């Protein structure tokens, strides 16, 4: 009968509970080190350049465009490209700041075309 009880306790946990326990076991050494040191890791500062200056990423990507297609583009076109890249980067940064939970869904209504 002891084999039956052991088997019941092993099979009574689900795969999800098993995965949670593995995650807790994996995180335990990291959490104990952080608790021992008493130091929380600093969060990276949010540095956004002023709206009139393009970000360093936009500058770098514009340089790539200039190296590849510079002979076919004027300075005005390169400035437009730089502003477009900068605007896209700022929008992407804003979207990354909005935290989603697992239950969030896209806002659209599906209708079948017949």
JOPESUL-V754493 format. One record per residue. N is the residue number from 1. RES is the residue in one letter. PSI is psi in whole degrees, -180 to 180 (999 if undefined). Layout:
# JOPESUL-V754493
[[N;RES;PSI] [N;RES;PSI]]
This chain:
# JOPESUL-V754493
[[1;X;-24] [2;X;-32] [3;X;-37] [4;X;-42] [5;X;-40] [6;X;-43] [7;X;-39] [8;X;-41] [9;X;-32] [10;X;-43] [11;X;-8] [12;X;-20] [13;X;146] [14;X;173] [15;X;-35] [16;X;-44] [17;X;-38] [18;X;-43] [19;X;-39] [20;X;-42] [21;X;-36] [22;X;-40] [23;X;-39] [24;X;-42] [25;X;-37] [26;X;-34] [27;X;-14] [28;X;-47] [29;X;-38] [30;X;-44] [31;X;-38] [32;X;-38] [33;X;-41] [34;X;-38] [35;X;-37] [36;X;-42] [37;X;-28] [38;X;10] [39;X;129] [40;X;140] [41;X;138] [42;X;145] [43;X;144] [44;X;140] [45;X;145] [46;X;99] [47;X;110] [48;X;129] [49;X;161] [50;X;159] [51;X;-28] [52;X;-16] [53;X;133] [54;X;153] [55;X;161] [56;X;-32] [57;X;-43] [58;X;-39] [59;X;-46] [60;X;-45] [61;X;-34] [62;X;-36] [63;X;-38] [64;X;-45] [65;X;-41] [66;X;-41] [67;X;-38] [68;X;-43] [69;X;17] [70;X;-33] [71;X;-20] [72;X;-1] [73;X;143] [74;X;172] [75;X;-38] [76;X;-42] [77;X;-39] [78;X;-38] [79;X;-39] [80;X;-41] [81;X;-42] [82;X;-43] [83;X;-38] [84;X;-43] [85;X;-43] [86;X;-43] [87;X;-42] [88;X;-40] [89;X;-43] [90;X;-41] [91;X;-41] [92;X;-40] [93;X;-41] [94;X;-39] [95;X;-35] [96;X;-28] [97;X;-21] [98;X;111] [99;X;133] [100;X;149] [101;X;168] [102;X;-27] [103;X;-3] [104;X;140] [105;X;159] [106;X;149] [107;X;88] [108;X;156] [109;X;122] [110;X;128] [111;X;135] [112;X;133] [113;X;122] [114;X;999]]
